[in-house]
Amino acid sequence: MKFEKQIISDLAINGGNPLFKQSIPVGRPNIGNRKQLNKYFNEILDNKWLTNNGPFVQKFERSIENYLGVKNCISTCNATIGLELVIKALNLTGEIIMPSFTFVATAHAAQWQGLTPIFCDIDPVTHNIDPNKIEDLITSNTSGIIGVHLWGRPCDVELLCNIAYKHNLKLIFDAAHAFGCSYHGEMIGSFGDAEVFSFHATKFLNTFEGGAIVTNNDQLAYKIRLMKNFGFSGNDNVVSVGINGKMNELSAAMGLVGIDSIDHFIDINFKNYQEYRTRLNNISGITVIDYNFNERCNYQYIVSEIDKNITHISRDKILDILQKENILARRYFYPGCHNMEPYKTLNSNDQVRLVETEKLIKKVLIIPTGMSVTENDIKKICNLIKFIIKNGELL
């Protein structure tokens, strides 16, 4: 009762002070050894080699290849450009099948390259694309499939590979969430024609801004390396169309210290996940998603589902209260790509067809975690959520 009175007095919606003086976002950047990072920065500045496939970019790419056990890593300025490069290098045309429940960059990368995204519904348990719904969407215009390893939980890679092989389609994986994760004991990065990682500041491994394409197809890797550097093969020799998709040296240095600290990042994320899971799963109407403990995982996202039929308060109302208390939770991936432009206009019947996607976008709540979130923070956040749900009808 004392806690509840305190929360009532603290609720910003009641004119009190926020529960947290400083905002707690979903994810602050994971930063490795700062002393080593500064050493790298000084070395880069002394070298006066800031970009154009410098030694730090080369070392970063080799480190990724070794960590994932893949043949080729091509670093990029961001993951969106990475997806576009893969689409272009695979000569995809017409339609490409993908989930709508993903960050809009997945769809934009295809649309920007002149393809039409065809949105497939998701599995309500995994939140990933439902392989059983793909074949009904395949037409004579379909050239590829993009699977998204959402929250670091892998797609059903085997089924997707079988479908792609059966219909002679290219298979790409958007692995933006999935660096450091595995599928059947094999690191994500080895599947399909290519996989694309994001190293944006909010991701598990970050390079400030950045991304990488990984593939075991040497010919495809060679083509992408040309394309990300304007099509140059040596000095003054342009052999293909290309863009500027290069990663710079400072970003690569950030990535290198991050790789050295990966185990530390995972330990913190896993501890936070277990703490949230223990506290929130005891609250009626809210569940935290399960990760497969037999697989490697980065545990970067605390993903909960709010069942309004049980809580009697909507996810959006819970979110509103949390944000007023400086807990900057998010409702990924709201409202779904199919409800954004230009896709909403182009595919006006998707709301009816994407039944599970429509349900999920109203339920998912992403809660802050990472190196800057303490055990006491988690306790306060969970107690507040518990109070909100318990008193939902009054709030």
Secondary structure, DSSP 8 states (H G I E B T S, - for coil): -HHHHHHHHH-GGGTS--SSSS-EESB------HHHHHHHHHHHHHHT--SSS-HHHHHHHHHHHHHHT-SEEEEES-HHHHHHHHHHHTT--SEEEEESSS-THHHHHHHHTT-EEEEE-B-TTT-SB-GGGTGGG--TTEEEEEEE-GGG----HHHHHHHHHHTT-EEEEE-TT-TT-EETTEETTSSSSEEEEE--TTSSS--SS-EEEEES-HHHHHHHHHHTBTTBSSTT-B-S---B----HHHHHHHHHHHHTHHHHHHHHHHHHHHHHHHHTTSTTEEE----TTS------EEEEE-HHHHSS-HHHHHHHHHHTTEE-B-TTTT-GGGSTTHHHHTTTHHHH-HHHHHHTTTEEEE-BSTT--HHHHHHHHHHHHHHHHTTTT-
